[in-house]
Amino acid sequence: PAEPTMVLRLKFLNDTERLARVRPSDTVGALKRAHFPGQEQQVRLIYQGQLLRDDSQSLAALHLAPNSVLHCHISPHSPGPAPAGPHASADPVHAALNVGSLMLPLFVLLLAVLWYFQLQYRHVFTATATTFLAGLTLLFSFMAFTMYRR
């Protein structure tokens, strides 16, 4: 006797649906291969709020009832291997040195050094230079506050 089949509803982000005829012994991976050929690595299936990560898991193990809804998300590109570190990048140029993340501390250090010299060597700084330094410090403080307030 042949194994009975059931129909699942595959629902996409744009609210369209596709019907999938499956057997309870089919795996999540087999479902992806059958209904998303060539896109298996890009498809994410979600059932009752849980991402179905294990492609070897059978549909029977998920306790899917006939007409159950599986939400489908298809990413535009295949996910690569997970990066090794928190800021690791596949691009070697960006992995070598992320200069953007160093700009804030570098600018704070520069302002601190300028204020130190202004206080230690006051006779070298004119009123215009001191005013400019104060204005630059206020401008930087305002920008940093608005950027990091989010």
C-alpha positions as CSV (number, residue, x, y, z in Angstrom):
1,P,0.0,0.0,0.0
2,A,1.3,3.4,-1.0
3,E,1.9,6.0,1.7
4,P,-0.9,8.6,1.9
5,T,-0.2,12.1,0.7
6,M,-1.3,15.4,2.2
7,V,-1.4,18.9,0.9
8,L,0.6,21.7,2.6
9,R,0.2,25.4,1.9
10,L,3.4,27.3,1.2
11,K,2.8,30.9,2.0
12,F,5.2,33.7,0.8
13,L,6.0,37.1,2.2
14,N,3.8,38.8,-0.6
15,D,0.8,36.7,0.7
16,T,0.8,34.4,-2.3
17,E,0.4,30.7,-1.7
18,R,1.5,27.5,-3.4
19,L,0.1,24.0,-2.7
20,A,2.6,21.2,-2.1
21,R,1.6,17.5,-2.2
22,V,3.9,15.6,0.2
23,R,4.2,12.4,2.1
24,P,4.7,12.4,5.9
25,S,8.0,10.5,5.4
26,D,9.4,13.3,3.2
27,T,12.1,15.4,4.7
28,V,12.3,19.2,4.9
29,G,15.2,19.0,2.4
30,A,13.2,16.9,0.0
31,L,10.4,19.4,0.2
32,K,12.8,22.2,-0.7
33,R,14.3,20.3,-3.5
34,A,10.9,19.4,-5.0
35,H,9.3,22.8,-4.8
36,F,12.4,25.1,-5.0
37,P,14.8,23.4,-7.4
38,G,18.2,25.2,-7.5
39,Q,17.2,27.5,-4.6
40,E,17.4,25.0,-1.7
41,Q,20.1,27.0,0.1
42,Q,18.2,30.2,-0.2
43,V,14.8,29.0,1.1
44,R,13.9,29.3,4.7
45,L,10.8,27.4,5.9
46,I,9.0,28.5,9.1
47,Y,6.3,26.4,10.8
48,Q,4.4,27.8,13.9
49,G,7.1,30.5,14.4
50,Q,10.0,28.0,14.3
51,L,12.6,28.0,11.6
52,L,13.0,24.5,10.1
53,R,16.8,24.3,10.1
54,D,17.3,20.6,9.9
55,D,16.8,19.5,6.3
56,S,17.0,15.8,7.4
57,Q,14.0,16.1,9.7
58,S,10.9,14.3,8.4
59,L,7.6,16.1,8.0
60,A,5.9,13.5,10.3
61,A,8.3,14.6,13.1
62,L,6.9,18.1,12.8
63,H,3.3,16.8,13.4
64,L,2.1,18.7,10.3
65,A,-1.7,18.3,9.8
66,P,-3.1,18.4,6.2
67,N,-3.5,21.9,5.0
68,S,-0.9,23.3,7.4
69,V,0.8,26.5,6.5
70,L,4.6,26.7,6.0
71,H,5.8,30.3,5.7
72,C,8.5,30.6,3.0
73,H,11.3,33.2,2.8
74,I,13.6,33.1,-0.3
75,S,16.7,35.2,0.2
76,P,18.2,36.9,-2.9
77,H,21.5,35.2,-2.5
78,S,22.8,32.0,-0.9
79,P,24.1,32.3,2.7
80,G,27.8,31.7,2.9
81,P,29.6,30.0,5.7
82,A,29.4,31.8,9.1
83,P,32.2,34.3,9.7
84,A,34.9,33.3,12.1
85,G,34.7,36.3,14.4
86,P,32.2,39.0,15.3
87,H,33.5,41.4,12.7
88,A,35.0,38.9,10.2
89,S,34.4,39.6,6.5
90,A,34.7,37.5,3.4
91,D,36.4,40.5,1.7
92,P,40.1,40.5,2.7
93,V,40.4,44.3,2.3
94,H,37.6,44.9,4.9
95,A,38.8,42.1,7.1
96,A,42.3,43.6,7.4
97,L,41.3,46.9,8.9
98,N,37.9,48.4,9.4
99,V,38.9,52.1,9.4
100,G,35.3,53.4,9.8
101,S,35.1,51.9,13.3
102,L,38.4,53.7,14.3
103,M,37.3,57.2,13.2
104,L,35.3,58.0,16.4
105,P,38.1,57.1,18.8
106,L,40.7,58.7,16.6
107,F,38.8,62.0,16.5
108,V,38.2,61.9,20.3
109,L,41.9,61.3,20.8
110,L,42.8,64.2,18.5
111,L,40.5,66.6,20.3
112,A,41.8,65.5,23.7
113,V,45.4,66.1,22.5
114,L,44.5,69.5,21.1
115,W,42.7,70.5,24.4
116,Y,45.8,69.3,26.4
117,F,48.1,71.5,24.3
118,Q,45.7,74.4,24.6
119,L,45.7,74.1,28.4
120,Q,49.5,73.5,28.8
121,Y,50.7,75.9,26.1
122,R,48.0,78.6,26.4
123,H,50.4,81.3,25.1
124,V,50.7,79.6,21.7
125,F,47.0,79.5,21.1
126,T,45.3,82.7,19.9
127,A,41.7,83.5,20.8
128,T,40.6,82.5,17.3
129,A,42.3,79.1,17.6
130,T,40.7,78.5,21.0
131,T,37.3,79.6,19.7
132,F,37.7,77.3,16.7
133,L,38.7,74.4,19.0
134,A,35.7,74.9,21.2
135,G,33.3,75.2,18.2
136,L,34.8,72.0,16.7
137,T,34.4,70.2,20.1
138,L,30.7,71.3,20.3
139,L,30.0,70.3,16.7
140,F,31.6,66.9,17.2
141,S,29.7,66.4,20.5
142,F,26.4,67.3,18.9
143,M,27.0,65.0,15.9
144,A,28.1,62.1,18.1
145,F,25.1,62.5,20.4
146,T,22.6,62.5,17.5
147,M,24.3,59.5,15.7
148,Y,24.5,57.3,18.8
149,R,21.2,58.4,20.4
150,R,19.3,55.9,18.1
